[in-house]
Amino acid sequence: MTDSLPLEHHLKHQSKHSQDFFWHRIRWHVVGWYIPKKMSSRLLDIGAGAGFLGGYLKRKFPTCTYCYSEPITHIEKALEKTYGKESNYRNKLSYRDIEVVTLLDVLEHQENDHDFLTEILHKMAPNSKLIIMVPAFQFLWSEWDKNLGHFRRYRKKTLRTLLEGADGQWRHSFYLFPEMVPLAIYRKWKHKLFPSSQNTQNNVEFPRLPPLMNHLLFLTSRLFLLFRSFSPIGTTLVGVFQKNPRI
């Protein structure tokens, strides 16, 4: 996984300023669809970053135990203080006690994404789910991707191809944030037209929005979410893969 200074700065900035950012809240809402509704369950957040998903689970799914894996050492230590060392799965050889595994904007940081996914699936329990979220569409590639250490952006076909022949099947794939595509195009061309005005660290941060605007954007994205099955485009691709049950 990429361990670049811009990425570390981005994660540190998120922990201070971005917990309520509408983009995070929409993604957590989608993850919530796939959490088992039984009395207790366990979710493993691979590439957990600041661990925001754990806070969401505590508020909305208190019977779901949050577990994490984070390769950046000082962030990992902060997660241990918040969620406990026993929930750290970084060096675990098996995820057999986990019902849901999440990869939220992690796969694009892997140079060999196929081998990375294959290793995770090998550790997962039968019938467990893997929720993947990645940046969508290579034509939206910009300096923002480069500065964050991304190797690529994805389409449905390229994501599905990664797990061809794997022990399981794709349950869902759809695009999020179609309403943000014009802004992504603007960001791309802004970097191209005014490269000298860009600051690498500031370039990777989410804007700090007034609370009302942030809430309105959340409601707008929730509305577009209703039509996800019909949307041919978006800035984020979601894929849900389920391992086969044990025979």
Buried (B, 14 or more C-beta within 10 A) or exposed (E): BBEBEBBBBBBBBBBEEBEEBBBBBBBBBBBBEBBBEEEEBBBBBBBBBBBBBBBBBEEEBEEBBBBBBBBBEEBBEBBBEBBEEEBBBEEBEEBEBBBBBBBBBBBBBBEEBEEBBEEBBEBBBEEBBBBBBBBBBEEBBBBBBBBBBBBBBBBBEBBBEBBEEBEBEBEBBBBBBBBBBEEBBEBBEBBEEEEEEEEBEEBBBBEEBEEEEBBEBBEBBEEBBEEBEEBEBBBBBBBBBBBEEEE
